[in-house]
Amino acid sequence: MATSMSNDPLVSPDSHGQGHGRALMSFAEEPLAARGARLIIVETSSVGGFERARAFYPKCGYTEEARIRNFYALGDDKIVFSKSLTV
């Protein structure tokens, strides 16, 4: 396994800011890295309800890699983030 991909992980809004999202990301990343994955890819939307996701991924070490304009709908871009799982 060289890469892995995930859509937005969901954390209940009343749990935002408590570290649950980071814990969920670590829970996904650690076994992938242990199995030899070198890269993880996540994607999210550019529309208004996804601001927190777009701010969250860089805090977890992800880099924005691509934006596919109008992917989901007119005015709704797909934003792709990646993170290296190798040291």
DRENDO-1510 file (C-alpha; in Angstrom, 1 decimal, always signed):
<recs>
REC; n; res; u; v; w
REC; 1; MET; +0.0; +0.0; +0.0 .
REC; 2; ALA; +1.6; +3.3; -1.1 .
REC; 3; THR; -1.3; +5.8; -0.6 .
REC; 4; SER; -4.6; +6.1; +1.0 .
REC; 5; MET; -7.6; +8.5; +0.6 .
REC; 6; SER; -10.3; +9.7; +2.8 .
REC; 7; ASN; -13.3; +12.0; +2.6 .
REC; 8; ASP; -14.0; +14.4; +5.4 .
REC; 9; PRO; -14.1; +12.7; +8.8 .
REC; 10; LEU; -17.1; +13.9; +10.8 .
REC; 11; VAL; -17.1; +15.1; +14.4 .
REC; 12; SER; -20.2; +16.2; +16.2 .
REC; 13; PRO; -20.4; +20.0; +16.3 .
REC; 14; ASP; -20.7; +20.0; +20.1 .
REC; 15; SER; -17.3; +18.1; +20.2 .
REC; 16; HIS; -15.4; +20.6; +18.0 .
REC; 17; GLY; -12.2; +22.0; +19.6 .
REC; 18; GLN; -11.8; +19.1; +22.0 .
REC; 19; GLY; -9.2; +17.1; +20.1 .
REC; 20; HIS; -11.5; +14.4; +18.8 .
REC; 21; GLY; -10.8; +15.3; +15.1 .
REC; 22; ARG; -7.1; +15.0; +15.6 .
REC; 23; ALA; -7.5; +11.8; +17.5 .
REC; 24; LEU; -9.6; +10.4; +14.6 .
REC; 25; MET; -7.0; +11.5; +12.1 .
REC; 26; SER; -4.2; +9.8; +14.1 .
REC; 27; PHE; -6.4; +6.7; +14.4 .
REC; 28; ALA; -6.6; +6.5; +10.6 .
REC; 29; GLU; -3.0; +7.6; +9.9 .
REC; 30; GLU; -1.1; +5.3; +12.3 .
REC; 31; PRO; -2.2; +1.9; +11.0 .
REC; 32; LEU; -1.8; +3.1; +7.4 .
REC; 33; ALA; +1.8; +4.2; +8.2 .
REC; 34; ALA; +2.5; +0.9; +10.0 .
REC; 35; ARG; +1.3; -1.0; +6.8 .
REC; 36; GLY; +3.7; +1.0; +4.7 .
REC; 37; ALA; +1.5; +3.7; +3.3 .
REC; 38; ARG; +3.6; +6.7; +2.4 .
REC; 39; LEU; +0.9; +9.3; +1.7 .
REC; 40; ILE; -2.6; +10.0; +2.7 .
REC; 41; ILE; -5.0; +12.2; +0.7 .
REC; 42; VAL; -8.2; +13.9; +2.0 .
REC; 43; GLU; -10.7; +16.0; +0.1 .
REC; 44; THR; -13.3; +18.5; +1.1 .
REC; 45; SER; -15.6; +21.1; -0.5 .
REC; 46; SER; -15.0; +24.8; -1.0 .
REC; 47; VAL; -18.5; +25.8; +0.0 .
REC; 48; GLY; -19.4; +27.6; +3.2 .
REC; 49; GLY; -20.2; +24.7; +5.5 .
REC; 50; PHE; -16.7; +23.3; +5.1 .
REC; 51; GLU; -14.6; +26.2; +6.5 .
REC; 52; ARG; -13.7; +24.2; +9.6 .
REC; 53; ALA; -12.4; +21.3; +7.5 .
REC; 54; ARG; -10.3; +23.5; +5.3 .
REC; 55; ALA; -8.7; +25.1; +8.4 .
REC; 56; PHE; -8.4; +21.7; +10.3 .
REC; 57; TYR; -6.3; +19.8; +7.8 .
REC; 58; PRO; -3.3; +22.1; +7.8 .
REC; 59; LYS; -3.3; +22.0; +11.6 .
REC; 60; CYS; -2.9; +18.3; +11.3 .
REC; 61; GLY; +0.1; +18.6; +8.9 .
REC; 62; TYR; -1.8; +18.4; +5.6 .
REC; 63; THR; -0.9; +20.5; +2.6 .
REC; 64; GLU; -3.3; +21.7; +0.0 .
REC; 65; GLU; -2.3; +20.0; -3.2 .
REC; 66; ALA; -5.1; +20.7; -5.7 .
REC; 67; ARG; -8.4; +22.5; -6.3 .
REC; 68; ILE; -10.7; +21.2; -8.9 .
REC; 69; ARG; -13.1; +24.0; -9.8 .
REC; 70; ASN; -16.8; +23.3; -10.0 .
REC; 71; PHE; -16.2; +19.6; -9.2 .
REC; 72; TYR; -19.2; +19.0; -7.0 .
REC; 73; ALA; -21.4; +21.7; -8.5 .
REC; 74; LEU; -21.0; +25.1; -10.1 .
REC; 75; GLY; -19.1; +27.1; -7.5 .
REC; 76; ASP; -18.3; +24.1; -5.3 .
REC; 77; ASP; -14.7; +23.1; -5.8 .
REC; 78; LYS; -13.0; +19.9; -4.6 .
REC; 79; ILE; -10.0; +20.7; -2.5 .
REC; 80; VAL; -7.4; +18.0; -2.0 .
REC; 81; PHE; -5.0; +17.9; +0.9 .
REC; 82; SER; -2.1; +15.4; +1.4 .
REC; 83; LYS; +0.2; +14.4; +4.2 .
REC; 84; SER; +3.4; +12.3; +4.0 .
REC; 85; LEU; +3.2; +9.3; +6.4 .
REC; 86; THR; +7.0; +8.6; +6.1 .
REC; 87; VAL; +9.6; +10.2; +8.3 .
</recs>
